[in-house]
């Protein structure tokens, strides 16, 4: 498949504008949010209660210290990783049931305006991100090899890799459905401003990640990087009228961090083959901006101005 710029043909429908009509009244959003959030918190409490009963609370506590967690037995590391991801993906089945029931429209309408999920677009976005991140790693190894530490793969690496490949797609899809799907359409229900339709979900996406370990290392640039990612993912949704491209990018980015190149300070309780010793989040912000710009060119093929991120009023 060529990575040359090929314009994505957007539907004449407006993804953010799908949340119109009486079935999407504000009270329905209050109800669906309460059911999803309440159910997710209950499931997380059940996990914590089970961990307490089986004496695994110290494993969960070690999530705040990845270096200490790396020294624990493989079973503990796998449990910690699954517990971390569980705290996110538990919201997906809840959303799958609650959203169509409460809002009286298809699940597909929360994901894309296309007749079906566009796997080709998701795969292209995934492949482009992996290629760009791979190039950035090679450049770092050539320019500043001392800033990167290589760790040969072992049994734990392959076990975590297998689990990661199986569960990270659901983690990425959950965040995309909730932030770029549900919240984008809720914002679209309240305003016709495409700028706000991107900015509001991006802000909440950033706030949801403020508890990550990166925030204790360099809060300003870590917040800036998450905000940039939230804005760009929102632009992708606005441009393609669906979550396929943002899902592909999100999944590929998380998989790359888990398996290939990890910052020394990361939310994941594992290290990839390469570890960025310095974890300079200011440089990460600049690198992310370049990756996003190139990704947009390869995947969408049009300048950002063409997204029409302005008020329609």
N, C-alpha and C positions, 0 to 999 in steps of 0.2 A: 504493500500500500504506500503510495506516495505521500510525503508530508507537505507537498506543495499546498499553498493557500487555495482552498476551495470554499467559496461562500456557502454558508449554511442557509438553506431555504426555510425561513420561518413561516409558520402558519399565519393566516390572516387573523386568526384568533389571538387574543391577548391572554397569556397565562395568568398574569396577576389580576386581570379583569374577570376571571372566571367566577370569582366570589361575589356575584350579583344575584339579586332576586330574594324573595322571602325566605328561601331555605337557608340563606346565609345571613340572617339577621344577627345583630351583635350578641343577643342572648344565647344564640346557638354556639358562638365562639367561646363565650364564657363557660357554657356547659361542657363543650368538648375539651377545652383546656383543663377544666377541673377534673374531668374523668381521666384524661391522659396523665396529667401530672400526679394526681392522687394515686392512680394505679401504679405508676412508676415508682413513687416513693414507697408504697406498700411492698412492692416486689423487692426493692433495695433493702428495706427493713427486714424482710424475710431472709434475704441472703446474709445480712449481718447477724441475725438471730441464729441462723444455722451455723455460721462460722463460730459463734460464741459457744454453741452447744458442742462443737467438735474441736474446740481449742485452737481455732485458726485466726483469732483476732490479731495475734502478733504478726501473722503473715500480711493481713490487710494493712496493719500499721506500717509495715516496712515499705509500702508503696511510696511513702514520702522520702525514702532513702534508697534509690535504685542501686547504689554501690553495695549497700548491705544486702539488699535483696538478691543481687547477682551471686552472692556467696552461699545462699541457701540452697537446699536440695531442689532438683528439677521439679518435683511435684509441687512444692511451695511456689515456685516461680510461675508455673503454669496456672495454678489456682489464682495467684495474684493478678496475672494478666487477664484471665477470664472474668474475674470479679470486676476489674476495671472496665472492661468492654461491656459486661453485663449491665453496668450502671447506665449505659447509653442505649444498647439495642433492646432493652426491655420495653422501651417506649414504642418500638416499631409495631409489634403485634397489637398493642393497645390502639395506636393510631389507625392501623389497618381496619380494626373493627369499629372504633368510635366515629371516625370522620365520615365514612359513608352513611352510617346510621343516623348521626345527628344532623348532618348537612344535606342528606337526601340526594346525594349525587355520587357518581362512580369514584372508586379509589383512583382510577387512572387520571381523573381530572385534577387530583392533587399532585400529580407527577409530571404530566405532559399534556399538551394540546393535541399531540399526534394520535392517530388511531391506536397505536401500540407503542410500547417502550422502544426507543431507537437505540438498539444495541450497538449498531455500527458507529454512531456518534459517540457513545460512551467509550467504546473500545479505542476510537481514534484519540479522544481526549486523554485516555489512560496512557496510550503508547507515547504520545507527544510529551506528556509530563515526565514519564520515566526517562525518555531520551534526553530531555533538557536537564533534568537533575543529574543524570549520568555525566553529561558534558561538564556541568558545573563542578562535579566531584573530581573529574580528571584535571580540570584547570587548577583546582585547589591543590591537588597532589603535585602538579608541575610547578606552581608558583610558590607554595608554602608547604612543602612536605612535612616539616616538623610540627605543623599544627594538626596533623591527622595521625591517629594511632590505628594500626591494623591488628585485628584479632582473628586468628584462624578459626574457622567454624568447628564446632564440636557437636556432641549429641544434643545438648540443650539448644543450640542454635537451630538445628534442623527440626526439633520438636516444636519450638516456638514459631518457626517459619511455617510449619504445617498448620498449626492452630491459627496463626495470623492470617494466612491465605483464606482460611475457612470463615473466620468471624469478622475480619475488617471490612469486607463488602457490606455487611449488615450494619456495622457501626457507621460507615460513611453514608449509607442510604438513610439511616435514621436521622442523622443530623441534617441531611439535605431535605428530607421530607418536612421536618419540623421547622427549620429556619428558612430555607429557600422555597419550600412549598407552602406550608401552612401559614407562616408569618408573612411571607410575601403576598399571599392572596388576602390575608386579613388586612394588611396595609392597603392593598388595592381596593378592598371593600370600603375603606375610609377616605381614600384620597386618589385622585387621578394623576398625581405627580409621580412620574417614574423615578425621579431622584429620591423621593421618600421611600418608594417601594424597594429601593436598594439599600438606602441608609438605615432604615429602621431594623430590618433583619440583621444587617451587618453589625449594628451596635449591640443587639441582644446576643448575637453569636460571640462577639468579643467578650461581653460580660460573663457569658457562660464558661469561658476559658480562663477567667482571672484566678481560679483556684489551682491552675497548673503550676508545677515546680518552676517553670521558666520565669514566672512572675517574681520569684524571690531572688533571681539572679540579675535580671535587668528589666525591671517592670515596664519602663517607658517604651523601649524598643520592642519588647515582647508584645505589649498591647498594640503597638503600631503595626507589627507584623500580622497579628490576628485580625486587626481591623482591615488591613489591606487585603488579606485573604477573603474576609467576609464581603468586602465591596466587590472584589473581582468575581467571586462566585455569583454574586447577585447580578453583575453585568452579564455573565454567561447565561444565566436564566432569562434575563430580559432579552438578550440577543437571540437565543435559540427557542424561547417559549417552552421550556421544559427543564427537567433536572438531569438529563442524561449526561451532558458535558460536565456539569459541576460534580456529578457523582463520580465520573471517570477520573477527574482531577483529584478529588478528595481521597478516593481509594488509593490511587497511585502514590500520592504524597505520603500518606500514612504508611503504606507498605514499604516505601523507600526508606523512611525514617526507621522503621522497625527492623528491616533486614540489611540494608546496604550502608547507609551513612546516618549516624545518630549524633545529635549534639550531646555534650557531656551532661547537660541538664535537660531532661526530657520526661514527659508524662508516662512514657512506656517503660515498664519494668524490665527492659532488656536493652542490649546494645547490638547494633548492626556490625557488619564486617569492619567498618571504619567508624571511628569516633572522632568527632571534632573536639579536640582538647580545649580550645579557647572558648568556643560557643559565643562568638561575638554576634549578638543579636542585631547590632546596627548593620553589620555586613550582611546578615541574613535578610534583613529588610530590603536592602538594595538588590541582593541576588533574587529575592522573591519577586520584586518589581520587574526585573529583567525577564525572569522566567514567565511571569504572567503576560507580559507584553508579547513575547515570542509565541507563547501558547495561543493567545488570541489570534495572532496573525495566521498560524498554521491551521487552527481549528475553525475559525470563523471567516477569516480572509478579508475582513473589512475593518477600517479604523474604528476606534472606540466611539467617535462622534456619531457613527451611524446607528448606535443603539438607541438614540432618541431619548436620552435620560433627562427629560425636561417635562415641565407640566404640559398637559394636554388641554388645560382650561383655555 
